[in-house]
Amino acid sequence: MIESLESHPPQPRPIRWWVRACFGLTSPVGQRLYFYTGVGLMAVKYIVEAGFIRLMTGRTLTLLDFVNPLLSSRMQLLQGAPDWAGWALILWSLPFLWIAASMSIRRSADAGLSPWPGMLVLLPIINLPVMLLLAALPHREVERPYGETLGADDVSAAGSALWGIAGGVATGAVAFAMSVLLLESYGAVLFLSTPFFVGAVSAYAYNRPASRDAGSTLAVVMLSVLLSASALLLFALEGFICLLMAMPLAALMAPLGGLIGKAIADQCRGRRSHAMYAVAALPLLAALEFFVVHPHVREVQTSVEIDASPQIVWQNVIAFPDLPEPTEWYFRAGVAAPIGAHIEGHGVGAVRHCRFTTGDFVEPITVWDEPRRLAFDVTEQPEPMFELTPYHEIHPPHLHGTMRSLRGEFRLIELPGGRTRLEGSTWYLLAMWPQEYWIPFSDGIVHRIHQRVLEHVRDVSERSNGPPSRH
C-alpha cells in the first residue's frame, strides 16, 4: 500500500484546502490524503508531547510509549510534573481526536463502506489498527458519494428529538452496564468513547429524517447526556460528586460526536448507514480494556517543617490525638478525612490504625527506625469518600478498588536549631482512565490528606515543645 502511495506523491495544495480537509465534514478523503496527513499529524503530536514531557520532568517519551495504549505510560512519565500537565495533554489531544474522527468517517465512505466504521478510531486499543486498515483500503465508487446531501422525510422535530434522546440514553446505558455494572471498570471507553458515541447516535437519530440546525442538534445531544447522568443518580448507581467530576469530559466529547453524527445523517440520508456498526464495539472494547490495561503505582509526597526535635515529632507520628472536625469544603462534601491514629505494639510488626471519617486504615509497620523513618503497608482501607446522593447511602463500584493505597512512609529529617522536616509519602494505584484527567484529582486528594495529618502533627509537636521559635 505504501509503495503505491509513494509512486503517486500528492500535489501541493493550499493551506486553506488542507485545513478544510482536516477539520471539515463534507469533502471526500482519499487514500493518499488520509495516509500522509495521518503520518504527519502523528509526527507533530509525538514531537510536541515528547518535548513537553522532557521539559516538565526530564524524562523521554519513546515511540513505543506514544503508540501503545496498553502501556498507559504518559502519566508515569509525568509523575512529579505540575497537576495541570495532565489536563494540558488532554486539551492538546482534542483537535487530533476531531481530525481522526472526521477524516476517518470520510475515508470509510470513500472506501465504499458506511461512515460509521470510521468512528472506531475513537476506541482505545483498536484505534491504530483501524487507521492502518482505512489507509490500506482503495477508493471505491458508490452510487451516492459522501458529501452529497439527500432529501428529507416529513417528520416533526419533536419526534426526531425524542428518538435522538432515546438513542443517546440507550447507548450510554449499554456502555455503563458493561463497563461499570458487569466489569466494575472505569476506563477511557467509559469516559471518552461513550459520551462521543452518545452524542453521535443522538444527533444522527435527530437529523436522520430531516436536517436540523446545529444549535438544536447540540441541545438534543447535551440533553441526552444530562438525562443519562440523572438516571444514574436516580437509580442510585452513582453519586453527585463523581458525576460532576466526569461531566467536563462528557461536555467536551459529546458535542464533537454530535457534529459528526449530524454530518453522517445529512450526507447519508436515504441510504443504509447504521450506527450500530460502531456502537456495538463499545461493550467489546470495554471488556478488552478491562483485561489488558493496568495502572501504575504512583507516589505522592508532602512535607512540613516543625519547631520541635525529631524525638518529639516521632511520638506524634506513630500515634496522634484526634483532629478537629474538618472545615475544608472537599472533606465536608464527602472525601474521607483523617481524624486520629493509634498503634498496637512496638517496632516492626506493630499495627497502626489511622482512623478516617469513612473507616480505618490498617497499617502493619515494616520499618521502625526511631526517630528517623516509619514505613508501613496498607492491608485494609475504607471507601475513599461518601457519595452525595438523594438516598441514605450508596456504594457504587468505583468506591471499591479504583483508588487503592499500597504503602506509606514518614521520614523525619533533623534540621539546625532543634527543628524537624517531616515528609509523608503514599504509594497508591488508580484504576481510572484517561489517567491524564483523573490523576490530578487523586493526587490532590492524597496531598490534602497528607497536609491535614502533617499539619496536625506539627501543631501538637510544637505545643508540647513550648512556644515555637519562629514566632
Steps between C-alpha positions, in 0.01 A plus 500: 500500500779743597687423177196595291465825691864592444467443126234770482610773744229752587505834320554816708172646626411833658512505881132605512403190299698274734342658812150443355595141417616439858230679698204495262235235459399519134801470270602144405818355648697275269761242584808716443362802690405280795835324515731800464292721728484228765875441495576872507264578788623204704856628456399849615309361798789278605762777471293746704405248770856365529630856533234589758576195715874563471447863609272407792688199638821438305368158392483358147177406321598211272318412180378183670354705786331725244331239280427224753188579710553188710804650671304794644840662544440868443388564859788292633734723302321809631539398863637798689372751242248772597138387540394691189740309273264203455204724421717691252565174312126427493422842347790470255362164382147624424572649153679179402201292615270715289721473192532124546124455526395742226755372249440135586124509439563664162779253418266214591235639265762558229591131527136404433410424863252662733653807672437341840799261500720808485379583851694200631813719506355652819521168682818430698721203411355441152531860375845459340411172318178662372695799363748267328213303347327815372828619351534168315150487350483631140242747371173344394229665295155507660163606370478801733843624608559641844441875499181487295214621718182305432132578543311507829200313633203683646552432874444753779801642683346401835465139391855495367627652826333226703657234281836673528483522879382140529784380277761697692378386842480137384857517367626639831303242700646205307856631536452576872346158569791322331781714641377569853232252602653194336875570497525769770735679263538877463703537183546722197221312321259618772620858543614594147353265240156461659406871514631542144277217377205623709534834319542337159202265536264764642594754230475237226153390611386863534625598153426174318145593383588863418796732544474705820709802595819450701366683806198275548715195424746588776208564736370147434851362553551674834150410614585136429815532713319673786217248501751215500676654802168566674397138451822382670423728794131404511566125497774533768772382261728802550529801727490869422868579563634232265250594229607863538867403466432300183273759340779715345612198294145435385446869424808495275448169323121485450470818287788385279319171446177693439651701215627184335171316550313791338740504205453127442120536513498799263721340241376141514126561527313243295782245516558216741745633757449341838659646811498158663797397287724711720296521820505121537875522548466701825425207735757282324769764539404559863564131567830504313613814680415342836726201438802666339537850649652520846590794725845606614597557862515871583672681788371821656736680739423790735717668765488753784765655724446477875651695790563187704764228515463172307455314834191708583361485145546122489262444789229695317562316174446147627178612672335838534196640683175552317489775242236772506202474269607575141391838364631467143220476244633183334499311832157632588378391153586139578873438437639279777678710764750370759376548858751314719755220532616245756750215496492147639844366590852634453754466221472302178181295507303754701171604342406863453133593459431831327138596548314680221147629478414197280681236708848379602820444308686197641874552463748229614840659570781382268776747599547641853810720500437729799504799467579516128269279295169319540370292209192282474287298261126552459308175544150641550347831401157660503316661211672819380185712534133522585294564187256791491169340407126543559508164676630414846809321375632351175811299418577525126777273369753783467517523882645148515848466354527771236720704739701264721778591743790254508745639755609817675800652671600783734854640491633730775800711401682692773552869421720759672360661812321191628249502218368214282395460143217244490432333164206273427465276194216280377527247218169418338332359188231682303296280265324779309576622148594726330746541785613837363159626612444311827845504660499875580182431701637191679846648566332815633281297740799305635703820536223671700467196728875520557477869577226446757703233682840668476374840609322337796823319598681834469251683722497227768881471498555873524255532789680229693834662420396842633463825302639457145823689438382645170238708685 
